Amino acid sequence: MALDGLVPNTPVANVAVVAVATGLVWFGSGWLERSAEHLSTYYGLPAVIQGSVVVAVGSSFPELASVVFTALAGSFDMGVGAIVGSAIFNILVVPGLSGITTGDPVESSRAIVYKEAQFYMVAVSALLVTFALAVIYFPTAGEPALGGRLVRPLAAIPLLLYGLYVFIQWQDVQDHEAEAASGDVSILGHWAKLAVGLLVILVAVEQLVGAVEGLSHTFAIPEFLAGVTIVAAATSLPDALVSVRAARRGNGATSLGNVLGSNTFDLLVAIPVGVFIAGSAPVNFAVAVPMMGVLTLATILLFVVLRTDLTLTTGESYALLLSYLLFVGWVVAETVGVTDLIRSV
C-alpha cells in the first residue's frame, strides 16, 4: 500500500500516487542531472565520460531505485520488467520525441552507430546469457518450468562488462585535457542538490512501486507486465527530458548517446545491483526471452534508422513512436489473454 497506509489502497488513490510520484521523479532527476554535469565539469572529467557515465547514471537512477525496491519487496519481476520496458521506451520513444520536437533531422555519428549502438547490442546479449546461466545452473523446482535464481556470482558478469565499457570510453579520451573550472561554481551547493535529488527520487520511486503493485493486484496485471509499462514509462521521463533538451540545442550526438548510455547502465548495472542487495532473485526465462527479443528488435530498428545518412528524420521518428504503440498494444493483448506469446505470466 502506498504511503504506508496514509492513502487508501484503492485504484483512484493508487493512480493519484503514480501521477504525483512520476512528477517527483522528474523533479528530482532534473536536480540530479544538472548537479552531476556541473560536478563532472568542475573535476575535469572528459565529455564522453560525462555523457556515458555521469549523466547516464543520473538519468538512470530512477530505474536503479525501482530494481532495488522491488528486489527488497520480493517483486523482482516488476523491477526487471521496469528495466526492460524502460530500455524499449528509451530506444523507441525518446529518439522519436527528439526528432519530432526539433522539426529537423537529428544528427548522429559513426561513433554512436558503430560503438555505442553495437556495444549496447552486446549488453543485451550478455544479460540474456546471464539469465540463461541462472536457469541452467540454479534451476527452481516446480513452476515456472524455465525458472532459475540469479545469484551474486552470475550478477557479477554484466557488472564486469560495464567495467569494460567504462574502460573503453576512458581509453578513447586518454589524451583529454580538461578546461579550467569556473571559479564561481558552488561545489557544496551542487553536492547538496545532488543529495536532495537522490532523496526525492528514492522516496518517489518507493511510492511509485507500491502504487503500481496495488494496481497490479486490483486488476490482476502480472508484475512483470506492470513493470514493463507503468513503472518503465514513469522512470524513463528523465532520459526523455535530457535527450529532447539536447536535440533542441542541436546536439544530436549527446541526445542519442544518452539513450544508449543510459540503457547500457540499466541492463549491466541496475539489475545486478538489485541482485547483490537481495542476495538472489528469481528469473522466469519464458518471460525474459520474448521481452529481450522485442528489445533486440527495437535496437536493430534504431540502428538501421540511424545508419541511413547518419541522421534521424521526422518520418523515422514517427516510425519509432508507432513501433512503441504496437509494443504497448501487444502487452495489453498479453494481459487480457488475446495473445499467448509470453508464457507463465
GUKOLPA-834693 format. One record per residue: residue number from 1; x, y, z of N, C-alpha, C in turn; residue in three letters. Coordinates in steps of 0.1 Angstrom, whole numbers, plus 5000, padded with zeros to 4 digits. Atoms other than C-alpha are relative to their C-alpha. Example, Ala and Ser with C-alpha at 12.3 -4.5 7.8 and 13.67 -1.06 7.14 Angstrom:
<nodes>
     i     nu     nv     nw    cau    cav    caw     cu     cv     cw    aa
     1   5009   4988   5000   5123   4955   5078   5009   5012   5000   ALA
     2   4991   4989   5000   5137   4989   5071   4992   5011   5008   SER
</nodes>
This chain:
<nodes>
     i     nu     nv     nw    cau    cav    caw     cu     cv     cw    aa
     1   5008   4988   5000   5000   5000   5000   5009   5012   5000   MET
     2   4992   4988   5002   5014   5034   4990   4999   5008   5013   ALA
     3   4999   4990   4989   5024   5059   5018   4997   4993   5013   LEU
     4   5001   5007   4987   5023   5032   5045   4986   5001   5006   ASP
     5   5013   5000   4995   4986   5032   5048   4993   5014   5002   GLY
     6   5006   4987   4999   4981   5070   5048   4990   5003   4989   LEU
     7   5009   4999   5012   4964   5067   5014   4993   4987   4999   VAL
     8   5007   5013   5002   4937   5041   5009   5004   4992   4988   PRO
     9   4995   5008   5011   4946   5012   4987   4988   4997   4990   ASN
    10   5011   5000   5010   4920   5020   4960   5006   5003   4987   THR
    11   4994   4997   5013   4926   5022   4923   5001   5015   4997   PRO
    12   4999   4986   5002   4919   5060   4922   5011   5006   5008   VAL
    13   4989   4995   4992   4943   5066   4951   5013   4996   4994   ALA
    14   4987   5005   5006   4970   5045   4935   5003   5007   4987   ASN
    15   4998   4992   5012   4966   5063   4902   5005   5014   5004   VAL
    16   4995   4987   4996   4970   5096   4920   5014   4999   5005   ALA
    17   4987   5002   4995   5001   5083   4938   5010   4998   4988   VAL
    18   4991   5002   5011   5016   5072   4905   5003   5013   4993   VAL
    19   4998   4987   5006   5010   5106   4890   5009   5010   5008   ALA
    20   4992   4991   4992   5025   5125   4919   5014   4995   5001   VAL
    21   4987   5006   4999   5054   5101   4922   5008   5002   4987   ALA
    22   4994   4997   5013   5061   5105   4885   5005   5014   4999   THR
    23   4995   4987   5000   5063   5142   4888   5012   5003   5009   GLY
    24   4988   4999   4991   5087   5139   4918   5012   4994   4994   LEU
    25   4988   5006   5007   5109   5116   4898   5006   5010   4990   VAL
    26   4995   4990   5010   5111   5142   4870   5007   5011   5007   TRP
    27   4994   4989   4993   5118   5170   4895   5014   4996   5006   PHE
    28   4987   5005   4993   5145   5150   4915   5010   4997   4990   GLY
    29   4990   5003   5010   5162   5138   4883   5006   5012   4994   SER
    30   4994   4988   5005   5165   5173   4870   5011   5006   5008   GLY
    31   4990   4995   4990   5184   5184   4901   5012   4991   4999   TRP
    32   4989   5010   5000   5205   5152   4900   5008   5001   4987   LEU
    33   4992   4999   5013   5215   5155   4863   5008   5013   4999   GLU
    34   4993   4988   5001   5223   5192   4865   5012   5001   5009   ARG
    35   4989   5000   4990   5244   5188   4896   5011   4991   4996   SER
    36   4990   5009   5005   5262   5158   4881   5008   5006   4989   ALA
    37   4993   4994   5011   5270   5177   4850   5010   5011   5005   GLU
    38   4992   4990   4995   5284   5207   4869   5012   4994   5008   HIS
    39   4989   5006   4993   5305   5185   4892   5010   4993   4992   LEU
    40   4991   5007   5009   5319   5164   4864   5009   5010   4992   SER
    41   4993   4990   5007   5329   5196   4846   5011   5006   5010   THR
    42   4991   4995   4990   5345   5210   4878   5012   4991   5002   TYR
    43   4989   5009   4997   5365   5179   4884   5008   4996   4987   TYR
    44   4992   5003   5012   5377   5178   4847   4998   4987   4993   GLY
    45   5003   5012   5007   5360   5147   4835   4998   5002   4985   LEU
    46   5002   4999   5015   5361   5141   4797   4985   5000   4997   PRO
    47   5014   4999   5004   5328   5149   4779   4994   4987   4998   ALA
    48   5006   5013   5003   5323   5113   4768   4997   4993   5013   VAL
    49   5003   5007   4987   5326   5101   4804   4988   5007   5007   ILE
    50   5011   4993   4995   5302   5128   4814   4987   4995   4995   GLN
    51   5012   5005   5006   5276   5116   4789   4997   4986   5002   GLY
    52   5003   5014   5000   5280   5079   4790   5000   4994   5014   SER
    53   4999   5005   4987   5287   5075   4827   4993   5009   5010   VAL
    54   5006   4991   4989   5278   5106   4849   4986   5003   4997   VAL
    55   5014   4996   5004   5247   5118   4830   4992   4987   4999   VAL
    56   5007   5013   5002   5237   5082   4822   4996   4995   5014   ALA
    57   5003   5004   4987   5239   5073   4859   4989   5009   5006   VAL
    58   5010   4991   4995   5219   5104   4868   4986   4997   4995   GLY
    59   5013   5002   5006   5191   5098   4844   4995   4986   5002   SER
    60   5005   5014   4998   5190   5061   4851   4998   4997   5015   SER
    61   5001   5003   4986   5189   5064   4889   4985   4996   5004   PHE
    62   5014   5005   4997   5150   5060   4889   4999   4985   4997   PRO
    63   5000   5015   5003   5154   5026   4872   5007   4992   5010   GLU
    64   4992   5007   4990   5181   5016   4896   4993   4999   5013   LEU
    65   5008   5000   4987   5159   5026   4926   4989   4990   4999   ALA
    66   5011   5009   5002   5130   5007   4911   5004   4985   5002   SER
    67   4995   5013   4999   5151   4975   4909   5003   4997   5015   VAL
    68   4996   5002   4986   5164   4979   4944   4987   4998   5009   VAL
    69   5012   5001   4991   5129   4984   4960   4992   4988   4997   PHE
    70   5007   5012   5004   5113   4956   4940   5007   4988   5005   THR
    71   4992   5012   4995   5141   4932   4949   4998   4998   5015   ALA
    72   5001   5000   4986   5138   4941   4986   4985   4995   5004   LEU
    73   5014   5003   4997   5100   4937   4984   4996   4986   4995   ALA
    74   5003   5013   5005   5102   4903   4967   4992   5000   4987   GLY
    75   5007   4998   5013   5088   4917   4934   5010   5002   4989   SER
    76   4989   4997   5010   5119   4914   4913   4995   4999   4986   PHE
    77   5005   5000   5014   5099   4905   4882   4995   5014   4996   ASP
    78   5004   4987   5004   5084   4940   4883   5012   5009   4997   MET
    79   4988   4992   5002   5119   4955   4886   5007   4997   4987   GLY
    80   4994   5003   5013   5133   4936   4857   4991   5005   4989   VAL
    81   5009   4995   5010   5102   4944   4837   5001   5015   4998   GLY
    82   4998   4986   5001   5107   4981   4845   5013   5003   4992   ALA
    83   4988   4998   5007   5143   4979   4832   4998   4997   4985   ILE
    84   5002   5003   5014   5134   4961   4800   4990   5009   4993   VAL
    85   5010   4990   5006   5103   4983   4794   5006   5014   4999   GLY
    86   4993   4987   5001   5124   5014   4801   5010   5000   4989   SER
    87   4991   5001   5012   5150   5002   4776   4993   5001   4987   ALA
    88   5008   5000   5012   5123   4997   4750   4995   5014   4998   ILE
    89   5005   4987   5001   5108   5031   4758   5011   5010   4996   PHE
    90   4989   4991   5003   5142   5048   4756   5004   4998   4985   ASN
    91   4995   5003   5013   5151   5031   4723   4990   5006   4989   ILE
    92   5010   4997   5010   5118   5039   4705   4993   5014   5002   LEU
    93   5007   4988   4998   5101   5068   4722   5009   5013   5002   VAL
    94   4992   4988   4998   5129   5091   4733   5006   5005   4988   VAL
    95   4995   4994   5013   5146   5094   4699   4989   5005   4992   PRO
    96   5011   4995   5008   5112   5097   4683   4995   5014   5005   GLY
    97   5004   4987   4995   5102   5126   4706   5011   5010   4996   LEU
    98   4990   4991   5003   5136   5142   4700   4999   5004   4985   SER
    99   5001   4997   5014   5132   5140   4662   4988   5009   4997   GLY
   100   5013   4992   5003   5096   5154   4663   5001   5014   5005   ILE
   101   5000   4987   4994   5101   5182   4687   5010   5010   4994   THR
   102   4991   4991   5006   5131   5196   4669   4996   5005   4986   THR
   103   5004   4997   5013   5115   5196   4635   5010   4998   4989   GLY
   104   4989   5003   5010   5148   5189   4618   5006   4987   5003   ASP
   105   4993   5013   4997   5168   5157   4614   5010   5001   5011   PRO
   106   4991   5001   4989   5187   5147   4645   5013   4993   4995   VAL
   107   4988   5005   5006   5223   5143   4635   5006   4989   5009   GLU
   108   4993   5011   4993   5240   5110   4645   5015   5001   4997   SER
   109   4986   5000   5003   5276   5100   4641   5005   4985   4999   SER
   110   4995   5014   5001   5297   5069   4633   5004   4994   5014   ARG
   111   4997   5005   4987   5308   5067   4669   4987   4995   5007   ALA
   112   5013   5004   4994   5271   5065   4680   4996   4986   4994   ILE
   113   5005   5011   5007   5263   5039   4654   5009   4988   5002   VAL
   114   4991   5011   5000   5294   5017   4654   5006   4997   5014   TYR
   115   4994   5004   4987   5305   5019   4690   4989   4999   5011   LYS
   116   5010   5000   4990   5276   5029   4713   4989   4990   4997   GLU
   117   5011   5009   5003   5248   5010   4695   5005   4986   5000   ALA
   118   4995   5014   5000   5269   4979   4689   5003   4995   5014   GLN
   119   4998   5005   4986   5281   4977   4725   4987   4998   5007   PHE
   120   5012   5002   4993   5246   4981   4736   4993   4987   4996   TYR
   121   5005   5013   5004   5236   4951   4715   5008   4989   5008   MET
   122   4993   5009   4992   5264   4932   4733   4995   4999   5014   VAL
   123   5006   5000   4987   5249   4943   4766   4987   4992   5001   ALA
   124   5013   5007   5000   5215   4929   4757   5003   4985   4999   VAL
   125   4996   5014   5001   5231   4896   4747   5006   4994   5013   SER
   126   4993   5004   4988   5252   4894   4778   4990   4998   5012   ALA
   127   5010   5002   4990   5222   4899   4801   4991   4988   4997   LEU
   128   5008   5012   5004   5202   4872   4782   5008   4988   5004   LEU
   129   4992   5012   4997   5231   4848   4786   5001   4998   5015   VAL
   130   5000   5001   4986   5233   4856   4823   4987   4994   5006   THR
   131   5012   5006   4996   5196   4848   4827   5000   4985   4997   PHE
   132   4999   5014   5004   5202   4815   4808   5008   4992   5010   ALA
   133   4992   5007   4991   5230   4806   4831   4993   4998   5014   LEU
   134   5008   5001   4988   5207   4812   4861   4991   4988   4999   ALA
   135   5009   5011   5002   5182   4787   4847   5007   4987   4999   VAL
   136   4993   5013   5002   5208   4761   4838   5007   4996   5013   ILE
   137   4992   5004   4988   5229   4762   4870   4993   5002   5013   TYR
   138   5008   4998   4988   5204   4774   4896   4985   4999   4997   PHE
   139   5015   5001   5003   5170   4760   4885   4992   5000   5012   PRO
   140   5009   5001   4989   5140   4763   4907   4990   4988   4997   THR
   141   5009   5012   5001   5118   4733   4914   4985   5005   4998   ALA
   142   5014   4996   5002   5082   4734   4903   4998   5010   4989   GLY
   143   5003   4989   5009   5067   4764   4885   5008   5012   5003   GLU
   144   5001   5003   5015   5078   4781   4863   5010   4989   4996   PRO
   145   4991   5011   5005   5093   4753   4843   5014   5005   4996   ALA
   146   4987   4995   5004   5120   4775   4829   5004   5011   5010   LEU
   147   4997   4991   4990   5127   4792   4862   5014   4998   5006   GLY
   148   4987   5002   4994   5160   4798   4879   5002   5012   5010   GLY
   149   4997   4990   4991   5177   4820   4905   5013   5007   4996   ARG
   150   4988   4991   5004   5201   4849   4896   5007   5003   5013   LEU
   151   4992   4998   4988   5228   4848   4923   5011   5010   4998   VAL
   152   4990   4990   5000   5256   4872   4931   5011   4997   4990   ARG
   153   4989   5003   5010   5284   4854   4911   4996   5002   4986   PRO
   154   5005   4998   5013   5262   4855   4880   4998   5015   4997   LEU
   155   5002   4986   5001   5253   4891   4886   5012   5008   4997   ALA
   156   4987   4993   5002   5290   4900   4885   5003   5000   4985   ALA
   157   4997   5000   5014   5291   4891   4848   4997   5013   4993   ILE
   158   5003   4988   5006   5272   4921   4835   5008   5012   5006   PRO
   159   4993   4989   4994   5289   4944   4860   5015   5001   4995   LEU
   160   4987   5000   5006   5323   4933   4847   5000   5005   4986   LEU
   161   5001   4995   5013   5312   4940   4812   4998   5015   5000   LEU
   162   5002   4986   5000   5301   4975   4822   5014   5007   5004   TYR
   163   4987   4995   4997   5336   4980   4837   5008   5001   4987   GLY
   164   4994   5000   5013   5349   4971   4802   4995   5012   4992   LEU
   165   5005   4989   5008   5326   4997   4787   5006   5013   5005   TYR
   166   4994   4988   4995   5339   5024   4810   5015   5001   4996   VAL
   167   4986   5000   5004   5375   5014   4803   5001   5004   4985   PHE
   168   4999   4997   5014   5369   5016   4765   4997   5015   4998   ILE
   169   5002   4986   5000   5354   5051   4770   5012   5008   5004   GLN
   170   4989   4993   4995   5383   5062   4790   5012   5000   4991   TRP
   171   4988   5001   5010   5409   5049   4765   4998   5008   4988   GLN
   172   5002   4991   5012   5392   5068   4737   5003   5015   5003   ASP
   173   4998   4986   4996   5398   5100   4756   5012   5002   5009   VAL
   174   4989   5000   4990   5431   5093   4774   5009   5012   4998   GLN
   175   4992   4988   5002   5447   5124   4759   4992   5013   5003   ASP
   176   5009   4989   4998   5419   5146   4771   5007   5010   5010   HIS
   177   4995   4990   4992   5430   5179   4786   4988   5009   5005   GLU
   178   5011   4993   4994   5404   5194   4810   5002   5015   5000   ALA
   179   5000   4986   5000   5395   5230   4807   4999   5005   5015   GLU
   180   5000   4995   4986   5400   5252   4838   4985   5002   5005   ALA
   181   5014   4998   4995   5369   5252   4860   4997   5014   5004   ALA
   182   5004   4986   4997   5350   5284   4865   5001   5002   5015   SER
   183   4998   4997   4985   5357   5300   4899   4987   5002   5007   GLY
   184   5012   4997   4993   5321   5308   4906   4991   4988   5002   ASP
   185   5007   5012   4999   5310   5272   4907   4998   4996   5015   VAL
   186   5002   5003   4986   5294   5264   4941   5000   4985   5002   SER
   187   4998   5014   4999   5307   5229   4948   4991   4994   5010   ILE
   188   5009   5005   4989   5289   5224   4981   4986   5001   4996   LEU
   189   5014   4999   5004   5257   5237   4966   4996   4989   4990   GLY
   190   5004   5011   5009   5258   5212   4938   5000   4986   5006   HIS
   191   5000   5012   4993   5267   5184   4961   4987   4999   5008   TRP
   192   5013   5000   4993   5237   5194   4982   4988   4997   4991   ALA
   193   5011   5003   5009   5214   5194   4952   5000   4986   4995   LYS
   194   4998   5014   5004   5228   5160   4942   4993   4991   5010   LEU
   195   5005   5008   4989   5219   5146   4976   4985   5001   5001   ALA
   196   5015   4998   4999   5184   5162   4976   4993   4992   4988   VAL
   197   5005   5006   5012   5178   5149   4941   4999   4984   5002   GLY
   198   5000   5015   4997   5187   5113   4952   4990   4997   5010   LEU
   199   5010   5003   4990   5165   5115   4982   4986   5001   4995   LEU
   200   5013   4998   5006   5135   5128   4963   4997   4988   4991   VAL
   201   5003   5011   5009   5139   5100   4937   4998   4987   5008   ILE
   202   5002   5012   4992   5142   5073   4963   4986   4999   5006   LEU
   203   5013   4999   4994   5111   5084   4981   4989   4998   4989   VAL
   204   5010   5000   5011   5091   5089   4948   4999   4986   4994   ALA
   205   5000   5013   5006   5102   5055   4933   4994   4990   5010   VAL
   206   5006   5009   4991   5093   5037   4965   4985   5000   5000   GLU
   207   5014   4998   5000   5058   5051   4965   4994   4996   4986   GLN
   208   5005   5004   5014   5055   5045   4927   4999   4985   4999   LEU
   209   5000   5015   5000   5064   5008   4931   4988   4995   5008   VAL
   210   5011   5005   4991   5039   5004   4960   4987   5002   4993   GLY
   211   5013   4997   5007   5011   5021   4940   4998   4991   4988   ALA
   212   5001   5009   5011   5018   5000   4909   4997   4986   5004   VAL
   213   5003   5014   4994   5018   4968   4930   4985   4999   5004   GLU
   214   5014   5000   4997   4984   4978   4943   4991   5000   4988   GLY
   215   5007   5001   5012   4971   4984   4908   5000   4986   4993   LEU
   216   4998   5014   5006   4985   4951   4895   4992   4990   5008   SER
   217   5008   5010   4993   4968   4932   4923   4985   5003   4998   HIS
   218   5014   4997   5002   4935   4950   4918   4995   4995   4986   THR
   219   5004   5004   5014   4934   4944   4880   5006   4987   4995   PHE
   220   4994   5013   5003   4952   4911   4881   5011   5001   4988   ALA
   221   4989   4998   5010   4981   4925   4860   5013   4993   5005   ILE
   222   4987   5006   4996   5013   4904   4861   5010   5010   5004   PRO
   223   4990   4990   4995   5041   4921   4880   5009   5004   4989   GLU
   224   4991   4997   5011   5064   4918   4850   4994   5010   4990   PHE
   225   5006   4992   5010   5040   4934   4826   4997   5014   5006   LEU
   226   5002   4987   4994   5031   4962   4851   5013   5008   5000   ALA
   227   4987   4993   5001   5068   4970   4853   5004   5004   4986   GLY
   228   4997   4997   5014   5072   4969   4815   4993   5013   4996   VAL
   229   5008   4988   5005   5045   4996   4810   5000   5012   5010   THR
   230   5002   4988   4992   5037   5018   4840   5013   5005   5006   ILE
   231   4988   4996   4994   5069   5018   4860   5011   5004   4990   VAL
   232   4990   4997   5010   5091   5018   4829   4998   5014   4994   ALA
   233   5002   4987   5006   5074   5049   4814   5003   5011   5010   ALA
   234   4998   4990   4990   5075   5068   4847   5015   5002   5003   ALA
   235   4985   4999   4997   5112   5061   4854   5008   5005   4988   THR
   236   4993   4996   5012   5121   5069   4818   4999   5015   4997   SER
   237   5002   4986   5003   5110   5105   4819   5013   5008   5001   LEU
   238   4988   4993   5000   5144   5118   4829   5008   4999   4988   PRO
   239   4993   5002   5013   5160   5102   4799   4994   5008   4989   ASP
   240   5007   4992   5010   5134   5118   4777   5003   5015   5001   ALA
   241   4997   4986   4998   5140   5152   4792   5014   5004   4996   LEU
   242   4986   4997   5003   5178   5150   4788   5002   5000   4984   VAL
   243   4998   5002   5014   5176   5138   4752   4993   5010   4991   SER
   244   5008   4989   5007   5149   5162   4740   5007   5013   5001   VAL
   245   4993   4987   4998   5167   5191   4755   5013   5001   4992   ARG
   246   4987   5000   5007   5200   5181   4739   4997   5001   4985   ALA
   247   5003   5000   5014   5183   5176   4705   4996   5014   4996   ALA
   248   5004   4986   5003   5167   5211   4707   5012   5009   4999   ARG
   249   4988   4992   5000   5202   5225   4713   5008   4997   4987   ARG
   250   4993   5004   5012   5213   5209   4680   5011   4990   5003   GLY
   251   4990   5010   4997   5234   5183   4698   4995   4986   4999   ASN
   252   5006   5013   5002   5221   5151   4683   5008   4989   5006   GLY
   253   4992   5011   4994   5251   5130   4694   4998   4998   5015   ALA
   254   5003   5001   4986   5245   5138   4730   4986   4994   5003   THR
   255   5014   5005   4998   5208   5132   4727   4999   4985   4998   SER
   256   5000   5014   5003   5213   5098   4711   5009   4992   5009   LEU
   257   4990   5007   4991   5243   5089   4732   4995   4998   5014   GLY
   258   5006   5001   4987   5224   5095   4764   4990   4988   5000   ASN
   259   5009   5011   5001   5198   5070   4753   5007   4986   5001   VAL
   260   4992   5013   5000   5223   5042   4746   5008   4998   5012   LEU
   261   4992   5001   4987   5245   5050   4776   4991   4997   5012   GLY
   262   5009   5003   4989   5215   5050   4799   4995   4986   5000   SER
   263   5005   5014   5001   5202   5017   4786   5011   4990   5003   ASN
   264   4989   5008   4996   5237   5002   4789   5001   4999   5015   THR
   265   4999   5000   4986   5238   5012   4825   4989   4992   5006   PHE
   266   5012   5007   4994   5203   4999   4832   5002   4985   5000   ASP
   267   4999   5014   5002   5210   4965   4818   5012   4994   5008   LEU
   268   4988   5005   4994   5245   4960   4831   5003   5003   5014   LEU
   269   4997   4996   4987   5244   4977   4864   4987   4999   5009   VAL
   270   5012   4999   4992   5208   4983   4877   4995   4986   5004   ALA
   271   5005   5014   4996   5197   4946   4876   5010   4993   5009   ILE
   272   4991   5007   4991   5229   4932   4891   5001   5006   5014   PRO
   273   5001   4994   4987   5228   4958   4919   4989   4995   5008   VAL
   274   5012   5006   4993   5193   4946   4928   5003   4986   5005   GLY
   275   4997   5014   4996   5206   4910   4929   5010   5001   5012   VAL
   276   4990   4999   4989   5236   4920   4951   4993   5004   5013   PHE
   277   5006   4996   4987   5213   4937   4976   4991   4990   5005   ILE
   278   5009   5010   4995   5187   4910   4977   5006   4986   5003   ALA
   279   4993   5013   4999   5212   4881   4976   4998   4991   4988   GLY
   280   5004   5008   5012   5194   4863   4948   4986   5005   4995   SER
   281   5013   4996   5006   5164   4869   4925   4995   4990   4991   ALA
   282   5005   5010   5009   5141   4846   4906   5000   5005   4985   PRO
   283   5000   4997   5014   5143   4845   4868   4990   4991   4993   VAL
   284   5009   5008   5008   5115   4833   4845   5004   5001   4986   ASN
   285   4994   4999   5014   5132   4825   4812   4989   5001   4989   PHE
   286   5011   5000   5010   5099   4820   4794   4994   5014   4998   ALA
   287   5004   4986   5001   5091   4857   4802   5011   5008   4994   VAL
   288   4988   4992   5003   5126   4871   4798   5003   4999   4985   ALA
   289   4996   5002   5014   5133   4857   4763   4991   5008   4990   VAL
   290   5008   4992   5009   5103   4872   4745   5002   5015   5001   PRO
   291   4998   4986   4998   5108   4906   4761   5014   5005   4995   MET
   292   4987   4997   5005   5145   4906   4754   5001   5000   4985   MET
   293   5001   5001   5015   5137   4896   4718   4994   5013   4995   GLY
   294   5005   4987   5004   5115   4927   4715   5010   5011   5001   VAL
   295   4989   4990   4998   5143   4948   4729   5010   4999   4990   LEU
   296   4990   5001   5011   5167   4934   4704   4995   5005   4987   THR
   297   5006   4995   5012   5143   4941   4675   4999   5015   5000   LEU
   298   5001   4985   4999   5138   4977   4688   5014   5006   4998   ALA
   299   4986   4995   5001   5176   4982   4690   5005   4999   4986   THR
   300   4996   5001   5014   5181   4969   4655   4993   5010   4991   ILE
   301   5007   4990   5007   5154   4992   4642   5006   5014   5002   LEU
   302   4993   4987   4997   5171   5022   4659   5013   5000   4992   LEU
   303   4987   5000   5007   5205   5011   4645   4998   5002   4985   PHE
   304   5003   4998   5015   5190   5009   4609   4997   5014   4997   VAL
   305   5004   4987   5004   5174   5043   4610   5011   5010   5003   VAL
   306   4988   4991   4997   5205   5060   4625   5010   4998   4989   LEU
   307   4990   5002   5010   5227   5044   4599   4997   5006   4987   ARG
   308   5003   4994   5013   5208   5058   4570   5003   5015   5000   THR
   309   4996   4986   5001   5226   5090   4562   5005   5006   5014   ASP
   310   4996   4996   4987   5236   5091   4599   4992   5011   5006   LEU
   311   5010   4991   4995   5205   5111   4607   4987   4993   5004   THR
   312   5014   5004   4997   5171   5106   4623   4990   5010   4995   LEU
   313   5009   4991   5007   5145   5121   4601   4986   5000   5008   THR
   314   5013   4999   4993   5110   5132   4612   4991   4987   4997   THR
   315   5008   5012   5003   5094   5103   4593   5005   4988   5008   GLY
   316   4994   5011   4992   5118   5078   4610   4996   5002   5015   GLU
   317   5004   4998   4986   5109   5094   4644   4986   4995   5002   SER
   318   5014   5004   4999   5072   5088   4638   4999   4984   4999   TYR
   319   5000   5014   5001   5080   5052   4628   5004   4993   5013   ALA
   320   4996   5006   4987   5098   5046   4661   4988   5001   5010   LEU
   321   5011   4999   4991   5068   5060   4680   4989   4990   4997   LEU
   322   5010   5010   5004   5044   5038   4660   5004   4986   5005   LEU
   323   4995   5013   4995   5066   5008   4669   4997   4998   5015   SER
   324   5003   5001   4985   5062   5016   4706   4985   4998   5003   TYR
   325   5015   5002   4998   5024   5019   4703   4996   4985   4997   LEU
   326   5003   5014   5003   5024   4985   4687   5005   4991   5011   LEU
   327   4995   5008   4989   5045   4971   4715   4990   5001   5012   PHE
   328   5009   4999   4989   5021   4985   4741   4987   4993   4997   VAL
   329   5012   5007   5004   4992   4971   4722   5002   4985   5002   GLY
   330   4997   5014   4998   5009   4937   4723   5000   4996   5015   TRP
   331   4999   5002   4986   5015   4940   4760   4985   4999   5006   VAL
   332   5014   5000   4995   4978   4948   4766   4993   4987   4995   VAL
   333   5006   5013   5005   4968   4918   4744   5005   4988   5008   ALA
   334   4995   5010   4991   4990   4896   4765   4993   5000   5014   GLU
   335   5006   4999   4987   4975   4909   4797   4985   4995   5000   THR
   336   5014   5004   5000   4939   4903   4786   4998   4986   4994   VAL
   337   5001   5014   5005   4947   4869   4771   4997   4999   4985   GLY
   338   5002   5001   5014   4942   4877   4734   5011   4993   4993   VAL
   339   4989   5007   5005   4977   4865   4726   5007   4993   5012   THR
   340   4993   5008   4989   4999   4840   4745   5014   4997   4996   ASP
   341   4986   5001   5003   5034   4846   4734   5009   4999   5012   LEU
   342   4992   5000   4988   5047   4853   4769   4993   4990   5010   ILE
   343   5005   5011   4992   5042   4821   4789   5003   5002   5015   ARG
   344   4998   5000   4985   5038   4818   4827   5000   5014   5006   SER
   345   5001   4987   4994   5029   4854   4834   4987   5002   5007   VAL
</nodes>
